[in-house]
Each structure stands twice: as structure tokens, then as C-alpha cells.
Amino acid sequence: MTVDILRGVLGWCAVINMGVLLWWFLVLVFAHDWVYRMHSKWFKISVETFDTIHYAGIAFFKIVIFVFNIIPYFALRIVE
């Protein structure tokens, strides 16, 4: 695998993951009540706990995208 292929893979992974992150955020913003109703049927959970879990999940996912996709992508751009 060449550096160009790896850089392309990391770039597209970052784009796809940021799209998933944006989709997650938009679903929670525009369909929050529907998503909460769906989850509260399966789990006994308050709205505050639901929001906390999703906020923490979005933050964790964003950090993972930066650490494993975006930072290595830019490191490869700098090196070559």
C-alpha cells in the first residue's frame, strides 16, 4: 500500500465519518422526541440521561474521527 492510497483512504474515511456524525446530530436536533420515544420503549431512561448519553457519544465519536482519520491524514500530507 502506497502513501497516496493510505492518504486517500484516510481522507474518505474522515469524510464518511463526518457525514455520519452530521446525520446523528441532525436526527437528534430535528427528531429528538421520536428518537427518545423509540429508545424509552426499550430502556427506562429519562430525557436528561438520554441527552447526556448522546452528547457524550457524539463527543467521543468526534474525538475518534480526529485521532484516527484527520490527524493521520494531515501527518501524511506534511511528510510527503
N, C-alpha and C positions, 0 to 999 in steps of 0.2 A: 504494500500500500504506500503510495507516494504522499508527500506532504500536501500536494494540491488536492488529492482525493480526500484526505483527512480533514483539511480545511473546509472543503465543500460539504462534507458530511456534518461537521460541527455547525457550520452556518445554517444548513437546512434544518438540523435538529433544533437549533435555537429558534428559528422562525416558527416551526411547527409547535414547539413547546410554548412560545409566547402566544400563539393563536389559541392553544388550549387554555392558557391562563386567562386570556381576554374573554374567552367563551364562558369560563367558570365565573368570572367577575360579572359579566353581563347577565347571566342567568340568575345570579343571586340578587342583582340590582332590580331587574325587571320582573322576576318571577319568584321573589323571596317567599311569599306566603304559600304558593303552590309547592315549592320545594320543601318548605318546613312541614306542611300538611302531610306530604308523602313520607318524609322521614319520621314524623311523630306517630304515624301508624305502626311503624316497625319498632321504634325505640321510644321510651318515655323520656323526653328531653324538653327542657324549657327553651324558649326563644333565645334567651341570653346565652345559654350553653351552645345552642346551635350556631349562633353568630360567632361565638368565640372559637369553636372548632373550625368553622370555615375560614375565618380570618387567619387563624394560625396555619391552617393548611395552605392557604394562598401564599402567605409569607414564606413558609418552608419551601414550597414549590418554586417560588421566585428565586430564593437563595440557591436552590439546587440548579436551576437553569443558569444562573450566573456562574456558579463554581464549576459546573461540568460542561457547559456549552460555550458561553460567551467569553469567559476569561481564557480558556484554551484556544479559542478561535483567534482572539486578538494576539495571544502569545505567538501563535504560528504566523500571523501576519507580520509581526515585528521581526521574528527570526529570519524569515525568508524574504 
